[in-house]
């Protein structure tokens, strides 16, 4: 993920669903359209919950990468 795109970082490592999506939603509500969030999570349920949240709310999940023991998401607020 390019650092130019990332405007905000949110580390929810160690937290179980639904907390990662709840914290993502809280941050999305505070930022402007077009800004990006890099979300770092360890709960495998986020592989289902984050894409569903983005699809249902109209935000764009730009990228998802599994790295060692965590998952990195790049989410754009639309």
N, C-alpha and C positions, 0 to 999 in steps of 0.2 A: 504494500500500500504506500502510495506516495505521500510524504509528509505535507506537500502542498495542499492536498485535498482535506486532510484531517484538521478540523477546526476545534474539536473537543475530543477528549479521551475519557472513557468510563470503564473502570476496572471492577467487575463484579465477580472476580475469581473467588471461589469458595462458597458462593451463594447459590441456593437451590431455587428453582422456579416455584412460584411466579416472580420472585424478587428481581431477577435480572431484567425482565420485561417491564416491571413496574418502575424500576430506576431509569431504564431507557425512555419510557414514556414521560417521566417527570422531566428529564433533561430535554427531550424533544419539545416539550411545551414551553421551555425557556429560551430556545434558540430561534434564529431566523430561518426562513425558507432558503434552501440552497446551501446551508451549512452541513458539514459532515461530522459524524460521530464515529470514532473507533471504539468499538465495544469489545472488551476482553472478558471471556467467560470460561468457566470450567465445567459447568453442568451440561451434560450431553442433551438434555431436554431442550436447551436453547436452539439446537439444530432444527427443531420443529417450531418452537414458540416464537423465535425472532422473525423467521420468514413469514409466519402466519400474521404476526402483529403488523409487519410492514405492508403486507398485502391488504389486510383489513383496514388499515388507516391511510393508505395511499402514499406512504413513504417508500423510498427506494433502497433495497438492500443491494448495494453496488458490488460487494465482494464478501466472500466468506472463505476463510483459510483455517485449516486445522494445523496447529503448530505444536508438536510435542504434547504437552499436557493441557493445552488450552485451545480455545477457538477465538479467532479474531474476525469481527464483522466490521464492515464499513457501511454505514447507513447514512443516506442523504435525506434531510427533511424536505418534503415537497409541499 
